[in-house]
Amino acid sequence: MFSTHGPSVRELAVQALSSVERGYDLLAPKFDHTPFRTPDRMLDAVGEALALHEGPFGAGLDVCCGTGAAIPLLRRLCRDRVTGVDLSAGMLDQARRAHGPAAAPEAGPRPEVDFVRADARALPAGLAGAYDLAVSFGAFGHFLPAERPALFAGVRSALRPGGVFAFPIGAPMAPGSPPWWAVTGFDAAMRVRNALWRPPFVMYYRTFPLSGVREDLAAAGLSVSTVPLEQFGRLPSGAPRWRLVLARRPGPEE
């Protein structure tokens, strides 16, 4: 799962005993060599779905951007400004190196990229009403269910009327299956760790179900629809394995 350039077991242990912010600062230089980085296959699938069902977009926002894996996606989809927001200064440093002004230019015209250090639960006022598209990948396990209203309200405030917040979400795992036992065991271990050790490291896999997320998005004033990501196939029941959630801020006429 980890390349030879990835973190050692000791480095992962130190991260796990740190806060979320400090842990990612430590992991940042090797993060892209871990399985925690969003796979290109997922980024490509989301990009295809957004190009087909949405857009065109002016400005784009990557919420919890990490090392910037989704920045090229936004630069392809958006004409104007692209902004990455993250709490970890270390992760933002890596994102700037890879995608900032000093990085190697991509072929063809692309929007400028800027990065902002901020807590996604309290986005800066300067971002309000500035974006047509917001995306987020692989970060929602860091937010407890009680924190989702603040997170979604902040993203809504960053969107222009008619703007959309898009993110992938997987189908529930079959109870008793090997993946279900793996994530259930991980979440249980994290709850024990956080009960015994400070500062907490919030990361859970089973706290972001579509039903509860849909309710919280609606409560934040966003209309919700989903699009199947057919690249990942379907379950025996016929349900898609992955969906793209599209949460739209109503336009002035709505």
Helices and strands as residue ranges (DSSP letters): H 9-16, H 20-27, G 28-33, H 40-53, E 60-63, H 71-77, E 82-86, H 89-99, E 113-117, G 120-122, G 125-127, E 131-135, G 140-142, G 145-147, H 148-158, E 159-170, H 178-196, H 210-219, E 223-228, G 230-232, E 242-248
